[in-house]
Structures are given as structure tokens and as C-alpha cells.
Amino acid sequence: MKFITLNSRGGNYLVVASNIAWLRSDENDQTKVGIVGGQPLLVEGSLEEVKAAILAD
């Protein structure tokens, strides 16, 4: 199981990579991360930055 650390303005998340369903750009250089079976997370960083964090080894 691969865990990803995603930073948010309200705190940080540790997310299981296989539970990420989608990404969507949001305002103020933030990205919404869709979680399988849950509510989306609003995290810091552009779509490309979040994608890079998810795909990094």
C-alpha cells in the first residue's frame, strides 16, 4: 500500500494512493482530490503539483 502526504491549509492528509479517484483544479492554487467512498479533499498545490506527488516513487 502506497501512502501520499497531501498538504492542506487546515492540516495535512495521509492518503492511500489507490483510493484516489480523480483530481480537479480549484481556486487559489488548490486542487480537489476525489476519494473512493468519501468526500473530496481540498489540498494545496496546482493540479500538476498534486499529480507529481501522487506519481512520485
PDB file with SEQRES, HELIX, SHEET and CRYST1 records, atoms N, CA, C and O in Angstrom:
SEQRES   1 A   57  MET LYS PHE ILE THR LEU ASN SER ARG GLY GLY ASN TYR          
SEQRES   2 A   57  LEU VAL VAL ALA SER ASN ILE ALA TRP LEU ARG SER ASP          
SEQRES   3 A   57  GLU ASN ASP GLN THR LYS VAL GLY ILE VAL GLY GLY GLN          
SEQRES   4 A   57  PRO LEU LEU VAL GLU GLY SER LEU GLU GLU VAL LYS ALA          
SEQRES   5 A   57  ALA ILE LEU ALA ASP                                          
HELIX    1 AA1 ALA A   17  ASN A   19  5                                   3    
HELIX    2 AA2 LEU A   47  LEU A   55  1                                   9    
SHEET    1 AA1 2 PHE A   3  SER A   8  0                                        
SHEET    2 AA1 2 GLY A  11  VAL A  16 -1                                        
SHEET    1 AA2 3 ILE A  20  ASP A  26  0                                        
SHEET    2 AA2 3 GLN A  30  ILE A  35 -1                                        
SHEET    3 AA2 3 LEU A  41  GLU A  44 -1                                        
CRYST1    1.000    1.000    1.000  90.00  90.00  90.00 P 1           1          
ATOM      1  N   MET A   1       0.846  -1.162   0.000  1.00  0.00           N  
ATOM      2  CA  MET A   1       0.000   0.000   0.000  1.00  0.00           C  
ATOM      3  C   MET A   1       0.900   1.235   0.000  1.00  0.00           C  
ATOM      4  O   MET A   1       1.827   1.341   0.803  1.00  0.00           O  
ATOM      5  N   LYS A   2       0.612   2.167  -0.914  1.00  0.00           N  
ATOM      6  CA  LYS A   2       1.396   3.390  -1.025  1.00  0.00           C  
ATOM      7  C   LYS A   2       0.615   4.550  -0.409  1.00  0.00           C  
ATOM      8  O   LYS A   2      -0.532   4.803  -0.776  1.00  0.00           O  
ATOM      9  N   PHE A   3       1.250   5.252   0.529  1.00  0.00           N  
ATOM     10  CA  PHE A   3       0.644   6.410   1.173  1.00  0.00           C  
ATOM     11  C   PHE A   3       1.226   7.687   0.577  1.00  0.00           C  
ATOM     12  O   PHE A   3       2.413   7.746   0.254  1.00  0.00           O  
ATOM     13  N   ILE A   4       0.386   8.707   0.435  1.00  0.00           N  
ATOM     14  CA  ILE A   4       0.771  10.005  -0.100  1.00  0.00           C  
ATOM     15  C   ILE A   4       0.457  11.059   0.957  1.00  0.00           C  
ATOM     16  O   ILE A   4      -0.623  11.039   1.546  1.00  0.00           O  
ATOM     17  N   THR A   5       1.385  11.974   1.200  1.00  0.00           N  
ATOM     18  CA  THR A   5       1.120  13.103   2.083  1.00  0.00           C  
ATOM     19  C   THR A   5       0.653  14.274   1.234  1.00  0.00           C  
ATOM     20  O   THR A   5       1.356  14.703   0.320  1.00  0.00           O  
ATOM     21  N   LEU A   6      -0.528  14.790   1.533  1.00  0.00           N  
ATOM     22  CA  LEU A   6      -1.079  15.943   0.834  1.00  0.00           C  
ATOM     23  C   LEU A   6      -1.305  17.052   1.844  1.00  0.00           C  
ATOM     24  O   LEU A   6      -1.946  16.842   2.874  1.00  0.00           O  
ATOM     25  N   ASN A   7      -0.778  18.230   1.550  1.00  0.00           N  
ATOM     26  CA  ASN A   7      -0.894  19.366   2.459  1.00  0.00           C  
ATOM     27  C   ASN A   7      -2.159  20.142   2.186  1.00  0.00           C  
ATOM     28  O   ASN A   7      -2.575  20.306   1.039  1.00  0.00           O  
ATOM     29  N   SER A   8      -2.766  20.617   3.259  1.00  0.00           N  
ATOM     30  CA  SER A   8      -3.980  21.409   3.186  1.00  0.00           C  
ATOM     31  C   SER A   8      -3.809  22.615   4.097  1.00  0.00           C  
ATOM     32  O   SER A   8      -2.979  22.599   5.006  1.00  0.00           O  
ATOM     33  N   ARG A   9      -4.576  23.639   3.861  1.00  0.00           N  
ATOM     34  CA  ARG A   9      -4.492  24.817   4.721  1.00  0.00           C  
ATOM     35  C   ARG A   9      -5.044  24.554   6.102  1.00  0.00           C  
ATOM     36  O   ARG A   9      -4.726  25.283   7.042  1.00  0.00           O  
ATOM     37  N   GLY A  10      -5.867  23.528   6.249  1.00  0.00           N  
ATOM     38  CA  GLY A  10      -6.436  23.194   7.545  1.00  0.00           C  
ATOM     39  C   GLY A  10      -5.714  22.065   8.248  1.00  0.00           C  
ATOM     40  O   GLY A  10      -6.072  21.716   9.372  1.00  0.00           O  
ATOM     41  N   GLY A  11      -4.706  21.485   7.617  1.00  0.00           N  
ATOM     42  CA  GLY A  11      -3.974  20.351   8.172  1.00  0.00           C  
ATOM     43  C   GLY A  11      -3.499  19.467   7.036  1.00  0.00           C  
ATOM     44  O   GLY A  11      -3.793  19.742   5.873  1.00  0.00           O  
ATOM     45  N   ASN A  12      -2.787  18.435   7.349  1.00  0.00           N  
ATOM     46  CA  ASN A  12      -2.254  17.551   6.322  1.00  0.00           C  
ATOM     47  C   ASN A  12      -2.997  16.228   6.305  1.00  0.00           C  
ATOM     48  O   ASN A  12      -3.543  15.791   7.318  1.00  0.00           O  
ATOM     49  N   TYR A  13      -3.009  15.590   5.125  1.00  0.00           N  
ATOM     50  CA  TYR A  13      -3.668  14.297   4.946  1.00  0.00           C  
ATOM     51  C   TYR A  13      -2.636  13.253   4.573  1.00  0.00           C  
ATOM     52  O   TYR A  13      -1.670  13.549   3.871  1.00  0.00           O  
ATOM     53  N   LEU A  14      -2.835  12.048   5.034  1.00  0.00           N  
ATOM     54  CA  LEU A  14      -2.071  10.885   4.600  1.00  0.00           C  
ATOM     55  C   LEU A  14      -3.085   9.989   3.904  1.00  0.00           C  
ATOM     56  O   LEU A  14      -3.967   9.420   4.549  1.00  0.00           O  
ATOM     57  N   VAL A  15      -2.956   9.862   2.565  1.00  0.00           N  
ATOM     58  CA  VAL A  15      -3.969   9.218   1.739  1.00  0.00           C  
ATOM     59  C   VAL A  15      -3.385   7.971   1.091  1.00  0.00           C  
ATOM     60  O   VAL A  15      -2.232   7.979   0.659  1.00  0.00           O  
ATOM     61  N   VAL A  16      -4.159   6.913   1.020  1.00  0.00           N  
ATOM     62  CA  VAL A  16      -3.760   5.712   0.283  1.00  0.00           C  
ATOM     63  C   VAL A  16      -3.929   6.020  -1.204  1.00  0.00           C  
ATOM     64  O   VAL A  16      -5.023   6.372  -1.646  1.00  0.00           O  
ATOM     65  N   ALA A  17      -2.850   5.887  -1.973  1.00  0.00           N  
ATOM     66  CA  ALA A  17      -2.847   6.271  -3.382  1.00  0.00           C  
ATOM     67  C   ALA A  17      -3.925   5.546  -4.182  1.00  0.00           C  
ATOM     68  O   ALA A  17      -4.528   6.146  -5.072  1.00  0.00           O  
ATOM     69  N   SER A  18      -4.179   4.297  -3.895  1.00  0.00           N  
ATOM     70  CA  SER A  18      -5.166   3.537  -4.660  1.00  0.00           C  
ATOM     71  C   SER A  18      -6.605   3.983  -4.386  1.00  0.00           C  
ATOM     72  O   SER A  18      -7.523   3.561  -5.089  1.00  0.00           O  
ATOM     73  N   ASN A  19      -6.812   4.828  -3.374  1.00  0.00           N  
ATOM     74  CA  ASN A  19      -8.152   5.342  -3.064  1.00  0.00           C  
ATOM     75  C   ASN A  19      -8.459   6.665  -3.762  1.00  0.00           C  
ATOM     76  O   ASN A  19      -9.558   7.200  -3.614  1.00  0.00           O  
ATOM     77  N   ILE A  20      -7.498   7.200  -4.522  1.00  0.00           N  
ATOM     78  CA  ILE A  20      -7.716   8.460  -5.229  1.00  0.00           C  
ATOM     79  C   ILE A  20      -8.437   8.156  -6.537  1.00  0.00           C  
ATOM     80  O   ILE A  20      -7.953   7.375  -7.356  1.00  0.00           O  
ATOM     81  N   ALA A  21      -9.603   8.781  -6.726  1.00  0.00           N  
ATOM     82  CA  ALA A  21     -10.420   8.527  -7.909  1.00  0.00           C  
ATOM     83  C   ALA A  21     -10.247   9.599  -8.986  1.00  0.00           C  
ATOM     84  O   ALA A  21     -10.270   9.283 -10.175  1.00  0.00           O  
ATOM     85  N   TRP A  22     -10.074  10.867  -8.585  1.00  0.00           N  
ATOM     86  CA  TRP A  22      -9.970  11.945  -9.558  1.00  0.00           C  
ATOM     87  C   TRP A  22      -9.311  13.171  -8.939  1.00  0.00           C  
ATOM     88  O   TRP A  22      -9.211  13.288  -7.717  1.00  0.00           O  
ATOM     89  N   LEU A  23      -8.860  14.091  -9.808  1.00  0.00           N  
ATOM     90  CA  LEU A  23      -8.303  15.378  -9.401  1.00  0.00           C  
ATOM     91  C   LEU A  23      -9.037  16.470 -10.173  1.00  0.00           C  
ATOM     92  O   LEU A  23      -9.402  16.281 -11.333  1.00  0.00           O  
ATOM     93  N   ARG A  24      -9.250  17.609  -9.524  1.00  0.00           N  
ATOM     94  CA  ARG A  24      -9.877  18.741 -10.198  1.00  0.00           C  
ATOM     95  C   ARG A  24      -9.273  20.035  -9.678  1.00  0.00           C  
ATOM     96  O   ARG A  24      -9.143  20.227  -8.469  1.00  0.00           O  
ATOM     97  N   SER A  25      -8.903  20.922 -10.598  1.00  0.00           N  
ATOM     98  CA  SER A  25      -8.369  22.228 -10.212  1.00  0.00           C  
ATOM     99  C   SER A  25      -9.433  23.017  -9.477  1.00  0.00           C  
ATOM    100  O   SER A  25     -10.616  22.944  -9.809  1.00  0.00           O  
ATOM    101  N   ASP A  26      -9.006  23.772  -8.475  1.00  0.00           N  
ATOM    102  CA  ASP A  26      -9.906  24.622  -7.718  1.00  0.00           C  
ATOM    103  C   ASP A  26      -9.283  26.008  -7.649  1.00  0.00           C  
ATOM    104  O   ASP A  26      -8.199  26.223  -8.192  1.00  0.00           O  
ATOM    105  N   GLU A  27      -9.938  26.934  -7.003  1.00  0.00           N  
ATOM    106  CA  GLU A  27      -9.425  28.300  -6.944  1.00  0.00           C  
ATOM    107  C   GLU A  27      -8.276  28.433  -5.953  1.00  0.00           C  
ATOM    108  O   GLU A  27      -8.045  27.546  -5.132  1.00  0.00           O  
ATOM    109  N   ASN A  28      -7.559  29.546  -6.037  1.00  0.00           N  
ATOM    110  CA  ASN A  28      -6.457  29.893  -5.132  1.00  0.00           C  
ATOM    111  C   ASN A  28      -5.352  28.846  -5.111  1.00  0.00           C  
ATOM    112  O   ASN A  28      -4.826  28.519  -4.048  1.00  0.00           O  
ATOM    113  N   ASP A  29      -4.995  28.314  -6.290  1.00  0.00           N  
ATOM    114  CA  ASP A  29      -3.914  27.327  -6.435  1.00  0.00           C  
ATOM    115  C   ASP A  29      -4.120  26.123  -5.513  1.00  0.00           C  
ATOM    116  O   ASP A  29      -3.191  25.668  -4.847  1.00  0.00           O  
ATOM    117  N   GLN A  30      -5.351  25.621  -5.489  1.00  0.00           N  
ATOM    118  CA  GLN A  30      -5.683  24.435  -4.729  1.00  0.00           C  
ATOM    119  C   GLN A  30      -6.266  23.388  -5.670  1.00  0.00           C  
ATOM    120  O   GLN A  30      -6.687  23.712  -6.781  1.00  0.00           O  
ATOM    121  N   THR A  31      -6.291  22.143  -5.229  1.00  0.00           N  
ATOM    122  CA  THR A  31      -6.806  21.029  -6.021  1.00  0.00           C  
ATOM    123  C   THR A  31      -7.746  20.206  -5.164  1.00  0.00           C  
ATOM    124  O   THR A  31      -7.472  19.969  -3.988  1.00  0.00           O  
ATOM    125  N   LYS A  32      -8.858  19.766  -5.748  1.00  0.00           N  
ATOM    126  CA  LYS A  32      -9.758  18.829  -5.069  1.00  0.00           C  
ATOM    127  C   LYS A  32      -9.352  17.421  -5.471  1.00  0.00           C  
ATOM    128  O   LYS A  32      -9.155  17.127  -6.649  1.00  0.00           O  
ATOM    129  N   VAL A  33      -9.232  16.558  -4.471  1.00  0.00           N  
ATOM    130  CA  VAL A  33      -8.841  15.164  -4.675  1.00  0.00           C  
ATOM    131  C   VAL A  33     -10.039  14.299  -4.310  1.00  0.00           C  
ATOM    132  O   VAL A  33     -10.471  14.274  -3.158  1.00  0.00           O  
ATOM    133  N   GLY A  34     -10.571  13.592  -5.298  1.00  0.00           N  
ATOM    134  CA  GLY A  34     -11.703  12.711  -5.071  1.00  0.00           C  
ATOM    135  C   GLY A  34     -11.250  11.407  -4.447  1.00  0.00           C  
ATOM    136  O   GLY A  34     -10.314  10.775  -4.935  1.00  0.00           O  
ATOM    137  N   ILE A  35     -11.902  11.005  -3.385  1.00  0.00           N  
ATOM    138  CA  ILE A  35     -11.567   9.788  -2.658  1.00  0.00           C  
ATOM    139  C   ILE A  35     -12.685   8.763  -2.855  1.00  0.00           C  
ATOM    140  O   ILE A  35     -13.862   9.092  -2.706  1.00  0.00           O  
ATOM    141  N   VAL A  36     -12.325   7.542  -3.185  1.00  0.00           N  
ATOM    142  CA  VAL A  36     -13.306   6.477  -3.364  1.00  0.00           C  
ATOM    143  C   VAL A  36     -14.084   6.292  -2.067  1.00  0.00           C  
ATOM    144  O   VAL A  36     -13.493   6.051  -1.014  1.00  0.00           O  
ATOM    145  N   GLY A  37     -15.408   6.403  -2.143  1.00  0.00           N  
ATOM    146  CA  GLY A  37     -16.265   6.190  -0.991  1.00  0.00           C  
ATOM    147  C   GLY A  37     -16.257   7.301   0.037  1.00  0.00           C  
ATOM    148  O   GLY A  37     -16.725   7.107   1.159  1.00  0.00           O  
ATOM    149  N   GLY A  38     -15.725   8.485  -0.331  1.00  0.00           N  
ATOM    150  CA  GLY A  38     -15.666   9.568   0.645  1.00  0.00           C  
ATOM    151  C   GLY A  38     -15.825  10.931   0.005  1.00  0.00           C  
ATOM    152  O   GLY A  38     -16.047  11.044  -1.201  1.00  0.00           O  
ATOM    153  N   GLN A  39     -15.711  11.951   0.814  1.00  0.00           N  
ATOM    154  CA  GLN A  39     -15.807  13.326   0.349  1.00  0.00           C  
ATOM    155  C   GLN A  39     -14.476  13.764  -0.254  1.00  0.00           C  
ATOM    156  O   GLN A  39     -13.425  13.286   0.172  1.00  0.00           O  
ATOM    157  N   PRO A  40     -14.498  14.668  -1.241  1.00  0.00           N  
ATOM    158  CA  PRO A  40     -13.242  15.163  -1.813  1.00  0.00           C  
ATOM    159  C   PRO A  40     -12.450  15.984  -0.795  1.00  0.00           C  
ATOM    160  O   PRO A  40     -13.018  16.631   0.084  1.00  0.00           O  
ATOM    161  N   LEU A  41     -11.141  15.941  -0.935  1.00  0.00           N  
ATOM    162  CA  LEU A  41     -10.240  16.715  -0.081  1.00  0.00           C  
ATOM    163  C   LEU A  41      -9.777  17.938  -0.853  1.00  0.00           C  
ATOM    164  O   LEU A  41      -9.461  17.834  -2.038  1.00  0.00           O  
ATOM    165  N   LEU A  42      -9.730  19.091  -0.209  1.00  0.00           N  
ATOM    166  CA  LEU A  42      -9.197  20.304  -0.812  1.00  0.00           C  
ATOM    167  C   LEU A  42      -7.771  20.460  -0.309  1.00  0.00           C  
ATOM    168  O   LEU A  42      -7.550  20.674   0.883  1.00  0.00           O  
ATOM    169  N   VAL A  43      -6.801  20.353  -1.214  1.00  0.00           N  
ATOM    170  CA  VAL A  43      -5.399  20.377  -0.829  1.00  0.00           C  
ATOM    171  C   VAL A  43      -4.665  21.510  -1.534  1.00  0.00           C  
ATOM    172  O   VAL A  43      -5.124  22.020  -2.556  1.00  0.00           O  
ATOM    173  N   GLU A  44      -3.521  21.898  -0.977  1.00  0.00           N  
ATOM    174  CA  GLU A  44      -2.696  22.941  -1.563  1.00  0.00           C  
ATOM    175  C   GLU A  44      -1.964  22.419  -2.787  1.00  0.00           C  
ATOM    176  O   GLU A  44      -1.627  21.237  -2.862  1.00  0.00           O  
ATOM    177  N   GLY A  45      -1.721  23.298  -3.737  1.00  0.00           N  
ATOM    178  CA  GLY A  45      -0.940  22.960  -4.913  1.00  0.00           C  
ATOM    179  C   GLY A  45      -1.791  22.866  -6.163  1.00  0.00           C  
ATOM    180  O   GLY A  45      -2.985  22.573  -6.115  1.00  0.00           O  
ATOM    181  N   SER A  46      -1.135  23.123  -7.283  1.00  0.00           N  
ATOM    182  CA  SER A  46      -1.815  23.034  -8.567  1.00  0.00           C  
ATOM    183  C   SER A  46      -2.093  21.574  -8.908  1.00  0.00           C  
ATOM    184  O   SER A  46      -1.590  20.662  -8.252  1.00  0.00           O  
ATOM    185  N   LEU A  47      -2.885  21.374  -9.922  1.00  0.00           N  
ATOM    186  CA  LEU A  47      -3.200  20.034 -10.395  1.00  0.00           C  
ATOM    187  C   LEU A  47      -1.920  19.273 -10.732  1.00  0.00           C  
ATOM    188  O   LEU A  47      -1.785  18.099 -10.386  1.00  0.00           O  
ATOM    189  N   GLU A  48      -0.988  19.932 -11.401  1.00  0.00           N  
ATOM    190  CA  GLU A  48       0.278  19.286 -11.790  1.00  0.00           C  
ATOM    191  C   GLU A  48       1.130  18.927 -10.569  1.00  0.00           C  
ATOM    192  O   GLU A  48       1.755  17.866 -10.543  1.00  0.00           O  
ATOM    193  N   GLU A  49       1.160  19.803  -9.557  1.00  0.00           N  
ATOM    194  CA  GLU A  49       1.947  19.526  -8.356  1.00  0.00           C  
ATOM    195  C   GLU A  49       1.379  18.344  -7.576  1.00  0.00           C  
ATOM    196  O   GLU A  49       2.135  17.508  -7.079  1.00  0.00           O  
ATOM    197  N   VAL A  50       0.071  18.270  -7.467  1.00  0.00           N  
ATOM    198  CA  VAL A  50      -0.561  17.169  -6.754  1.00  0.00           C  
ATOM    199  C   VAL A  50      -0.361  15.872  -7.527  1.00  0.00           C  
ATOM    200  O   VAL A  50      -0.074  14.830  -6.938  1.00  0.00           O  
ATOM    201  N   LYS A  51      -0.513  15.937  -8.842  1.00  0.00           N  
ATOM    202  CA  LYS A  51      -0.293  14.749  -9.677  1.00  0.00           C  
ATOM    203  C   LYS A  51       1.127  14.238  -9.505  1.00  0.00           C  
ATOM    204  O   LYS A  51       1.332  13.030  -9.387  1.00  0.00           O  
ATOM    205  N   ALA A  52       2.110  15.128  -9.488  1.00  0.00           N  
ATOM    206  CA  ALA A  52       3.509  14.735  -9.317  1.00  0.00           C  
ATOM    207  C   ALA A  52       3.729  14.062  -7.961  1.00  0.00           C  
ATOM    208  O   ALA A  52       4.471  13.085  -7.869  1.00  0.00           O  
ATOM    209  N   ALA A  53       3.091  14.578  -6.914  1.00  0.00           N  
ATOM    210  CA  ALA A  53       3.215  13.980  -5.582  1.00  0.00           C  
ATOM    211  C   ALA A  53       2.632  12.567  -5.548  1.00  0.00           C  
ATOM    212  O   ALA A  53       3.172  11.676  -4.891  1.00  0.00           O  
ATOM    213  N   ILE A  54       1.526  12.376  -6.263  1.00  0.00           N  
ATOM    214  CA  ILE A  54       0.871  11.064  -6.285  1.00  0.00           C  
ATOM    215  C   ILE A  54       1.703  10.056  -7.062  1.00  0.00           C  
ATOM    216  O   ILE A  54       1.819   8.899  -6.658  1.00  0.00           O  
ATOM    217  N   LEU A  55       2.283  10.492  -8.177  1.00  0.00           N  
ATOM    218  CA  LEU A  55       3.028   9.566  -9.045  1.00  0.00           C  
ATOM    219  C   LEU A  55       4.478   9.358  -8.629  1.00  0.00           C  
ATOM    220  O   LEU A  55       5.139   8.461  -9.153  1.00  0.00           O  
ATOM    221  N   ALA A  56       4.992  10.169  -7.694  1.00  0.00           N  
ATOM    222  CA  ALA A  56       6.379  10.014  -7.247  1.00  0.00           C  
ATOM    223  C   ALA A  56       6.579   8.668  -6.572  1.00  0.00           C  
ATOM    224  O   ALA A  56       5.670   8.150  -5.923  1.00  0.00           O  
ATOM    225  N   ASP A  57       7.748   8.113  -6.723  1.00  0.00           N  
ATOM    226  CA  ASP A  57       8.054   6.803  -6.117  1.00  0.00           C  
ATOM    227  C   ASP A  57       8.323   6.904  -4.653  1.00  0.00           C  
ATOM    228  O   ASP A  57       8.594   5.893  -4.005  1.00  0.00           O  
TER     229      ASP A  57                                                      
END                                                                             
